[in-house]
Amino acid sequence: MDVVSQVQRHIQHNVAGDLSLNRIAEVAGHNPSYLSRLYKRITGEELSDFITAVKITKTKELLGENK
């Protein structure tokens, strides 16, 4: 599994948990700074932006507004 998929899957499955860069990097097996740069280079978006988007989507689902 590539690093981006692993990171995204971890975030989506742990949206209510610890989503600090240090924790995500630990799960992915990389240095936090390196992981952040790698994610941005591969996806074109900041890791924090992806985390925010996942949290917003989950909140909408919980509120019954995701249509």
SVG drawing of the C-alpha trace seen along z (x, -y; Angstrom):
<svg xmlns="http://www.w3.org/2000/svg" viewBox="-30 -23 42 25">
<polyline fill="none" stroke="black" stroke-width="0.4" points="0.0,0.0 1.4,-3.4 2.0,-6.0 -0.7,-8.4 -3.4,-5.6 -2.2,-4.4 -2.3,-7.9 -5.8,-8.7 -7.2,-5.4 -5.8,-6.0 -7.4,-9.5 -10.8,-8.3 -10.9,-5.4 -9.6,-7.5 -11.4,-10.8 -12.4,-11.1 -8.9,-10.0 -5.4,-11.4 -4.8,-12.9 -1.6,-14.8 1.1,-14.8 3.4,-12.9 0.8,-10.1 0.1,-9.9 3.8,-9.8 4.3,-7.1 1.6,-5.0 3.1,-5.5 6.6,-4.9 8.0,-8.2 9.4,-11.4 6.6,-13.9 8.3,-16.6 9.1,-14.2 5.6,-12.8 4.1,-16.3 6.3,-17.2 5.7,-13.9 2.0,-14.1 1.9,-17.6 4.2,-16.6 2.1,-13.6 -1.4,-15.0 -1.0,-18.7 -2.8,-19.5 -1.7,-20.0 -2.2,-17.0 -4.0,-19.4 -6.5,-20.3 -7.3,-16.6 -7.8,-16.1 -10.2,-19.1 -12.2,-17.8 -12.6,-14.4 -13.7,-15.9 -16.3,-18.1 -17.6,-15.2 -17.9,-13.1 -19.7,-15.9 -22.2,-16.3 -22.8,-12.5 -23.5,-12.7 -25.9,-15.6 -27.6,-13.9 -26.7,-16.6 -24.5,-14.6 -26.7,-14.3"/>
</svg>
